[in-house]
Amino acid sequence: MWPLLMCSFAAIAIGVERYLFYKKAISGEKFASSFCRMMNDFNLVGASELAEQSKGEAAAMAKEILDIKGDLGQRLETIVYTKADRIIIDSLEKNINYLSVVIGLSPMLGLLGTITGMISSFNALNERTQNPMAVTAGIGEALITTVFGLCIAIMGMCIHAYLTSKIKTETLNINEVADTLVDIFKANEQSK
């Protein structure tokens, strides 16, 4: 039961940490659509101000690229997409793999607890042939670990699904901002 308790704390801790991080790191669809609209209207000053006033990783990336766009030249596309990928991989997906491990490990630990409990119950059956009710109580107690393992896995899967949906939505927003930055700066270069 102790490893299962640690798994439940780990799942809750990862879920809470990621939720709090996403509250400040996600720029949101509203920012992405407003920023892209301003960029498509070639309102670079307004887009820069919007990025500076907005919170989140996509806004920070947009502001950084807008501030250094003159120095990028041919490297623009590589730099923009590298920054976008770093935000997605290093920031948004951090600790999600650990949550997957907890989800897979919890039912296995529950089954391991059940099996060791059953072994103890059958050993008790050999020693106490006079009281078979003691063995059935031991089997019932052994099955508790499987129930807890499955409950932890179910809770972890719900947390994982919620966090994954947040990651997918923000990944689309970041990629939309990155594509718009590259397209508009290329269009500006070609018009010169």
C-alpha positions in Angstrom: 0.0 0.0 0.0 2.9 2.4 0.6 4.0 2.4 -3.0 0.4 2.9 -4.1 0.1 5.9 -1.7 3.3 7.4 -3.3 1.8 6.9 -6.8 -1.3 8.7 -5.8 0.6 11.6 -4.3 2.8 11.7 -7.5 -0.2 11.8 -9.8 -1.9 14.6 -7.7 1.4 16.5 -7.5 2.0 16.4 -11.2 -1.6 17.3 -12.0 -1.5 20.3 -9.6 1.9 21.5 -10.8 1.0 21.3 -14.5 -2.4 23.0 -13.9 -0.7 25.9 -12.1 2.0 26.2 -14.7 -0.5 26.1 -17.6 -2.5 29.0 -15.9 0.5 31.3 -16.5 2.1 29.7 -19.5 -0.8 29.3 -21.9 -1.5 32.4 -24.0 -4.8 31.0 -25.3 -6.7 31.0 -28.5 -7.9 34.6 -28.1 -4.3 35.9 -28.1 -3.3 33.7 -31.1 -6.3 34.8 -33.2 -5.9 38.5 -32.3 -2.1 38.4 -32.9 -2.4 36.6 -36.2 -5.1 39.0 -37.4 -2.9 42.0 -36.6 0.1 40.4 -38.3 -1.9 39.6 -41.4 -3.0 43.3 -41.5 0.7 44.1 -41.3 0.1 45.9 -38.0 3.5 44.9 -36.5 3.4 47.6 -33.8 -0.1 46.6 -32.6 0.9 42.9 -32.7 4.1 43.7 -30.7 2.1 45.6 -28.1 -0.5 42.8 -27.8 2.3 40.3 -27.3 3.9 42.4 -24.6 0.6 42.9 -22.7 -0.4 39.2 -23.0 0.8 36.4 -20.7 2.1 33.0 -21.8 4.7 31.3 -23.8 3.3 32.0 -27.2 3.1 35.8 -26.4 6.7 35.8 -25.1 7.9 34.0 -28.2 6.1 36.4 -30.5 7.5 39.4 -28.6 11.0 38.1 -28.7 10.8 37.4 -32.5 9.3 40.8 -33.2 12.0 42.5 -31.2 14.9 40.8 -33.1 13.3 40.2 -36.5 15.7 42.6 -38.3 18.7 40.5 -37.3 17.4 37.1 -38.3 17.6 37.2 -42.1 17.6 33.7 -43.7 17.6 32.1 -40.3 14.1 33.4 -39.4 12.2 30.2 -40.1 14.7 28.0 -38.3 14.8 30.2 -35.2 11.0 30.7 -35.0 10.2 26.9 -35.3 13.1 26.0 -33.0 11.7 28.3 -30.3 8.2 27.0 -30.8 9.4 23.4 -30.5 11.4 24.2 -27.4 8.3 25.8 -25.7 6.2 22.7 -26.5 8.7 20.1 -25.5 10.6 21.7 -22.6 7.7 23.6 -21.0 4.3 22.2 -21.9 5.1 18.5 -22.0 7.3 18.5 -18.9 6.4 15.7 -16.4 3.7 14.3 -18.5 5.8 11.1 -19.1 6.0 10.6 -15.3 2.3 10.7 -15.1 2.1 8.0 -17.8 4.5 5.9 -15.7 2.2 6.3 -12.6 -0.8 5.3 -14.6 0.9 2.1 -15.8 2.6 1.3 -12.6 -0.4 1.6 -10.2 -2.4 -1.3 -11.4 0.7 -3.5 -11.5 1.5 -2.6 -7.9 -2.0 -3.3 -6.9 -1.9 -6.8 -8.5 1.5 -7.4 -6.9 0.0 -6.6 -3.5 -3.0 -8.9 -4.3 -0.7 -11.8 -5.3 1.6 -11.4 -2.2 -1.6 -11.2 0.0 -3.0 -14.4 -1.6 0.3 -16.2 -1.1 0.1 -15.2 2.6 -3.5 -16.4 2.8 -2.7 -19.8 1.3 0.3 -20.2 3.6 -2.1 -19.4 6.5 -4.5 -22.1 5.2 -1.7 -24.7 5.5 -1.1 -23.7 9.1 -4.7 -23.2 10.3 -6.8 -25.9 8.8 -9.2 -25.5 11.7 -10.3 -21.9 10.7 -10.9 -21.4 6.9 -12.7 -18.1 7.6 -9.4 -16.5 8.5 -8.1 -17.3 5.0 -11.1 -15.7 3.2 -10.6 -12.5 5.3 -7.0 -12.5 4.2 -8.1 -12.8 0.5 -10.5 -9.9 0.8 -7.8 -7.8 2.4 -5.4 -8.7 -0.4 -7.8 -7.6 -3.1 -7.9 -4.0 -1.6 -4.5 -3.3 -3.2 -5.9 -4.0 -6.7 -8.9 -1.7 -6.1 -6.6 1.1 -5.0 -4.2 0.5 -7.9 -7.0 0.7 -10.4 -8.5 3.8 -8.7 -5.1 5.6 -8.9 -4.8 4.7 -12.6 -8.3 5.9 -13.4 -7.6 9.2 -11.6 -4.2 9.5 -13.4 -5.9 8.9 -16.7 -8.4 11.7 -16.1 -5.6 14.1 -15.2 -3.5 13.0 -18.2 -6.5 13.5 -20.6 -7.1 17.0 -19.2 -3.4 18.0 -19.4 -3.0 16.5 -22.9 -6.0 18.5 -24.2 -4.4 21.7 -22.8 -1.1 20.8 -24.5 -2.7 20.1 -27.8 -4.7 23.3 -27.8 -1.7 25.5 -26.9 0.5 23.6 -29.4 -1.9 24.6 -32.2 -1.8 28.2 -30.9 2.0 28.3 -30.8 2.3 26.8 -34.2 -0.3 29.3 -35.6 1.7 32.2 -34.2 5.0 30.8 -35.5 3.5 30.2 -39.0 2.1 33.7 -39.1 5.4 35.3 -38.0 7.4 33.4 -40.7 4.8 34.1 -43.4 4.5 37.8 -42.7 8.2 38.4 -42.4 8.8 36.5 -45.7 6.1 38.5 -47.3 7.8 41.7 -46.1 11.2 40.5 -47.4 9.8 39.8 -50.8 8.0 43.1 -51.1 11.2 45.0 -50.5 
